[in-house]
Amino acid sequence: MASTAQSVVGRLTGRVVSDSATRERARLPLWVLPVAAICLLAIYIVGYDQGTLLYAFLGESSMKFNFIHEFVHDGRHLLGFACH
């Protein structure tokens, strides 16, 4: 008896595919999650950080001088983030 995945794939493509082949296609490469996390961190840094990211290391001076904001200021405007 064919499994549900086999019957669905068989109806759509006219052929029977084993469950292991169906599962292999669904897996993401291992590098996808770290790359996605780095991209989300970069979007946060460029778009939203106002000194809080460096607060643990620099204390009040990170809020006063706003190092990250000044470093990525033009990039914020280029990407359409409002920062003033």
MOMO-V587100 format. One record per residue. N is the residue number from 1. RES is the residue in one small letter. BURIAL is + if it has 24 or more other C-alpha atoms within 12 Angstrom, else -. Layout:
BEGIN
n = (N;N)
res = (RES;RES)
burial = (BURIAL;BURIAL)
END
This chain:
BEGIN
n = (1;2;3;4;5;6;7;8;9;10;11;12;13;14;15;16;17;18;19;20;21;22;23;24;25;26;27;28;29;30;31;32;33;34;35;36;37;38;39;40;41;42;43;44;45;46;47;48;49;50;51;52;53;54;55;56;57;58;59;60;61;62;63;64;65;66;67;68;69;70;71;72;73;74;75;76;77;78;79;80;81;82;83;84)
res = (m;a;s;t;a;q;s;v;v;g;r;l;t;g;r;v;v;s;d;s;a;t;r;e;r;a;r;l;p;l;w;v;l;p;v;a;a;i;c;l;l;a;i;y;i;v;g;y;d;q;g;t;l;l;y;a;f;l;g;e;s;s;m;k;f;n;f;i;h;e;f;v;h;d;g;r;h;l;l;g;f;a;c;h)
burial = (-;-;-;-;-;-;-;-;-;-;-;-;-;-;-;-;-;-;-;-;-;-;-;-;-;-;-;-;-;-;-;-;-;-;-;-;-;-;-;-;-;-;-;-;+;+;+;+;+;+;+;-;+;-;-;-;-;-;-;-;-;-;-;-;-;+;-;+;+;-;-;+;+;-;-;+;-;-;-;-;-;-;-;-)
END
